[in-house]
């Protein structure tokens, strides 16, 4: 994007943008650039040099070396554009598009972009294409948007290539075609377009357009990671960590290697992943204190996935002193962010007498979570059915919640396992055995690990002998 875009701190985002942002104008004068000294720039602008006027407009927009003044920036862009300076036309068009320094006016933005396009400005094609795509100042016309993007992309504009790839990925204005989308993303990525590289990573991870190209995908991730891109490094670590792209087995050492490189750049998702490796003892000695420290690093950057993991550690006293108040503080932060797992863990803490609702509003929120969130209902049902605490166990409530959860996911073996435990807790051992047998058959058909099957078979044996399951009866 050009400096005026940096001024606004805004981008012309497509309505369907996901991982990557969409493109805007990215031009700079041929003879004057952002490093030109103000002592040279100001006199040239005063003499009516359009390149100097445009660049000085950028300075007033960013406050670089001068006091930021959007009105002066727009005035300078206007002076330069009146001399037919194409870059200033694009920059001024963007100001009108966003209402920056001037009242928002899509009509004027369109006119300025069209003037720049008529002079062969491929960046203006990208912005004008965006307007047609989103119906801003013009009627929605995907065909025109695609045509504008395609022309700019054909002339090597990497952001146009990125936008065109997104059109093909999402089937907007063209027939959805992941392979064509991948081709455009590759073209942009080869030009070091970071957004296109991110999209390429996302496509590979989602298996879009690359169903049998695991080796190619791994090479791409390797290439991007070696360029020092922290998100690519974290993705590559994820591939090795979780055995993606057809790898025969996890490689925790390589996962840690790439996570560490990204974490060294302050990349929060990688810091969180390192925490999980230490928590599980995968590729490193199990170290709860190190896990907690890495989760905290990620959370310090507001990486919300770390909230629950760190909160659970304070509940269990793993790696940190057991502190229910601290756990509740963390989980309530997740609650405020709408994280279902945080709310569910708070409910579990309440059942164990470790925390109480702050007020009626929070109590109602917790109850609503149980009535609408099947995974949460399943987790709480398991606790109520299997706890050894006779004062807390509630077989009727457990059965109610388990039946709700399985009604939402009738083919989920884990929820069926909970339902069987609830039936047993309620004294209906025949039904418990019947449901557990069905859960086992479903589990086996999905090829789940043998140890889980063995634990469920042990529970089935209990039910057939007329005994309920308690949480410490068997190793879970």
Secondary structure, DSSP 4 states (H G I P E B T S, - for coil): --HHHHHHT-----TT--SS---------SS--TTS-HHHHHHHHHTT-HHHHHHHHHHHHHTSSS---HHHHHHHHHHHHHTT-HHHHHHHHHHHHHTSSS---HHHHHHHHHHHHHTT-HHHHHHHHHHHHHTSSS---HHHHHHHHHHHHHTT-HHHHHHHHHHHHHTSSS---HHHHHHHHHHHHTTT-HHHHHHHHHHHHHTSS-TT-HHHHHHHHHHHHHTT-HHHHHHHHHHHHTT-TT-SS--HHHHHHHHHHHHTTT-HHHHHHHHHHHHHTSSS---HHHHHHHHHHHHHTT-THHHHHHHHHHHHTSSS---HHHHHHHHHHHHHTT-HHHHHHHHHHHHTTS---SSHHHHHHHHHHHHH-HHHHHHHHHHHHH-S-TTT--HHHHHHHHHHHHHH-TT-HHHHHHHHHHHHHTT-HHHHHHHHHHHHHHHHHTT--HHHHHHHHHHHHHHHTT----TTTS--
